[in-house]
Amino acid sequence: MRWRLALACGANVRVAVTIVAFRNHDDIARCLQALSISTHANFEVVIVENGGSAAFAALQARTLPALPGGQPVRLVEAPGNVGFAAGQNLAMDHSADADAWWILNPDTKPSPGALAALVARLVRGDCDAVGGVLHFENRKIQGLGGAWQPWLARAVSIGNGTSLDEPIDGAAVEARMNYILGASALVGRPFIAKAGRMRDDYFLYAEEVEWFLRGVQNGARLGFAPNALVMHDVGTSTGMGHRERDRPKMPIYLDTRNRVLATRDRYPGRLPVVAAATLLFTLYRFARKGAWRQMGYAADGWVAGIRNQRGLPPWMRG
């Protein structure tokens, strides 16, 4: 009943903006500044700090308890580095009375109308989760939505590399997408009822792919809001935004491992073919750039996925 009443008027939709941080307080400050001028004012912010007690104390020292518009900002210290999905689940636990949750990366700067556009698409009532336009500072599009290729375990960002100034066919995006990019995704209560919680055993990378694929397989519908513009500074916390030869082990290992795990979890019958295709594609991707060390990281991640190893990698445990 509450969800139906919220749908009757977009302004009534109470949103929890859930952000997972890892010692990136400058990113958080910029993101909060952008949120402070949101035209949809009915929201709160919940930030989960994964970086330990010292990082949490530093975040507390730099963060006011509310935005200038009165929206509460709640800080939660995670019990260690629990990863992105577990951090999001924890943030949602601390905002259980929300009507919808805006999963937002800390290294993003939403436009003033982004949340309003997402909510407006959601309240139309024919979708359970909504994505928007992720773009870089140079006005090139990172992605409008995601198209997962199950036989290759490959994530394709729709519209990647095109100009933000080009017209966007929202209906065509919705027809093609089968997951929403995890840097900015608004999910309503019906989506949670169909998909459940995000899997925290992925730790980082591809967890949103598996989550939305699971939701779609369980009857959830995905929408797209072309006016929900969010600027994204990719990989500031993980190093994934670096060129191939400079990327550290963690993002390469987990990205490769988790693409295999997503296949295991959502398309288990295809695993033998997908495993071979993933290995060949990944090795070629780094070999052609002469990124030999990174190719080794990817091979290690692939082996972990084949062995169904999950959670925090053994070599990252203290």
N, C-alpha and C positions, 0 to 999 in steps of 0.2 A: 504494500500500500504506500509506504513512504517513497519508494522509488517512483511509483506512478504519479504521486503528487509533485515530486521534484521535476518530472518530465513535463508537467503542465506549464512550467515557466522556467526558462533556462537560468534566470537569476536566482532561483531557489535551489539550484544544484550546489550542494556543499561539497567542495573539492578538497582533498588532501594532496598537496604537492609533496611527493616522497622523493628524497634525494639521498644517495649513498655517497659518502665522502671518504677520502683516504689522504689525509694530510695535505689537502689542496685548498687552503683557506682563501687564497686569492680568487680562485674559481668560484667558490661559494659566495664570496662578497659580490662579485660581478653578477652572478645569477640572481641573488636576492635583490640587487639594485634593479635589475630588469623586471623582476616579479612585482616590485613595489609600484610600478605604474601600469599594472594589468587592468584592463577595462572590465574584466570579470573579477569582482572584489570579494566574492563569497568563497574564500578558501583559507586554509591554514598550511603551514609548511612544517614538515617533519624531516629532520636531517639525522641520519645515522652515521656516526663516525666509526670507521673501521680501523683507524690508525693507532689505537691504543690510548691510554689515559693521558699522556702528555699532549697528544694531538687533540683530544677531547677538551682538555683544559684550555688549550690555545684557541679552539673554536669558540668555546664559551666566552673567552675574553674579547673576542672580536665580533660577536653576534648579539644584537639586541633581542629582547624577548618578543618583540612584535615589529612588524613593518610600519612605516609611517601611516598607512591606511588602517592600522589596527589589527591586521591579520596576525594571529599568533605564530611564533616560530619556536618549535619544540626541538630540543636537541636530545639525542639518545646515544649513549655509548654502547657500542656492540661489545660482546664478550670475546674480544680478539678480532682478528681479521677473518670475518666469516664469509666474505665474498659478496658479490653484487646481489644475487637472488635472495640469499638469507638476509642481507641488509634491507632489501625492499620488503620482504615478508615481515621483518621486525618493524619497519616504518608503518606498514599497513596495520599491524597489531596495535600500534599506538595511535591509530586514527580510525578505529573500527566503526565509528559512527558516521563516517563520510558517506556521501552518495556515490562518489566516484573518486578515483585516484589517478593523479597525473604523475606517472613515472618520468622523472626528469634527470638527465645527467647534470652533474655540477659544472661541467665545462660548456654549458649552453647559456645563451642569452635570448630568451623568448621576446618576440615583439609584443607591444602592449595589447594587441588584439588576439594573440595566439590562443590563450585559454578560452576566451569568449567564442572563438571560431570552433574550437574542439567541442565545447559544451553545446553549441548550437547544432552541430552535426549529430551529437549523441542524442539530444532530446527529440530529434525527428522520429526516433523510435524504431528505426529499421536496422540498427546496428548496436552492438554491445561494447565495442571498443573503437577508438578513433585515433588515427595518426595524422600528421600534418607534413609540412615541408621543412626538412632539415637542409641547411645551406651553410656554406663557408663564408668567411668575411669578404671574399672577392666576388660574392653573388653567384657563385657556381653551386649547383644543387648537389648535395651529398646523396639524398634519396627522398622519394615521395612515399615509399612503402617498400616492402620486401617481397621478392618472389623466390621462394625456396625451390631449387631444382633437386628433387629427391633422388634421382639416379646418380647425381654427381656430388651430393651433399654440399651443394654450392649455394651461397646466398647472393642474390643479385639485388642491388639497390636500384629500384626503378627511377629513371630520370637522372642517374648519376652523371655529372659532368655537364649537364645542360645549363643554360642561363636562367637565372631567376626571373628575368624579364620576358621569357617566352611564355605564351599561354599554356595553361595546364588543363588537361581533360580529366576532371575528377572521376567521371564515370568509368573511363578507361583504366585509371589507376585502381579503382575498387575492383574492377573485373579481373585484374591481373594479380593483385597482391594476395598473399596468404599468410603474411605476418606483418607486424608493425615494427619499425625500427625502435630499439629499446631506449634510445636517447631521449625520446619524447613520445609517450603513449598514454592516452586517457582511457581508462577502463572503468566500466560501470559495474554495479552489483550483479546484473545478470551474467556478465562475462565471468566473474569470480565463481558464480554458482555453477557454471558449465565447465570451466577450465580448472578450478581449484587454485592452489597456491603455485608460485613459481618454484621449480626444482632447485634446491640449494646445493645439490651434490655436483652441479656443474662448476661451482665456485665463481667462474667468470667466463664470459663469452658463450654465445649461442643459447643461453638460457631463455631469452625472450623469443627466439625462433621456436624452440621446443614448446614453450608455453602457448604461443598463439596457434601453432599447428595443432596442438592438443585441443585448444578451445574450438577451432574450426572443425576438427574431427568430431567434436561433441555438440556441434550445432550452433556455435557462436558465429556472429556475423561481424565483419570488419568494415569500418567506414573510413573515409578520407576527407579532410578539411583543407582545401587548397589555400585558404587565407590564414592558416595557423603557421606562421613563419617563426622558425627557431634557428638561430645561428649556433653552429656547433664547432668548437675547437677540438678536433678529434685527437684522442689519445694523450691528453696532457698528463694523466695519472699513470698510464701503463707503458707508454712508449710505442704504442701501436701506430701512431701517426708518423713515425720516423720512416725514412726510406728503408727498403728491404735489408740492406747490408748493415744498417745501424740498429735494427730492432733487437731488444733483449729477448731472453729465452722465454719468460713467462707468457707474454701474449701469443707468441707463435705456438708454443707447446699447447696451451689451453685452447686456442682457436682450432687447431688441428684435432686434438683429442675430442673436443666437444662436438665437432661436426660428425665424427664417427658415432658418438654417443647419441646424438639427436636421431641419427638413422636407426640405431639400435632400439631407441625408445618409441619412435613414431612409425618407422617402416622396417620392422625387423626382418621381413622376408627378403628385403633387397640388400641386406648387409654384405653378403659375399661380393656382389658386383660393385657396390658402392665403396667398399673398403679398398679394392684394387684401383678403382678410378680415382679415389681421393689421394692415395699414395702417389700415383703417377702425376696427377695434376699438381700436387703440392711440391714434389721434388722438382718438377720442371719449372714451376713458378720461381723458386729461389735459385736454381741452377743457371737459368738464363740471365740472372742478374749478378752471377758470380758470388752469391751470398752463401758460401759453403757452410759456415758455422750455423747460420740460420736454417739451412737445409737439414742439418743434424738435429736441431731443436724440433723441427717439424716431424722428422722421422721418429723421434722419441715420443712425441705426442700421439702420433698415429699408433704406435705400439701400445701405448696406454689405453687408447680407445678400443683397440682390438681386445685387450685384456679386461675391458670393462672396469678400468680403474677410475675412481670418481673422487670428488672433493678436492681438498688442498693437496697439491702434488707432494710426494715424499720429500723432494729436495727443497721445498719451501718451508717445511716444518722446522721450528726452532728446537 
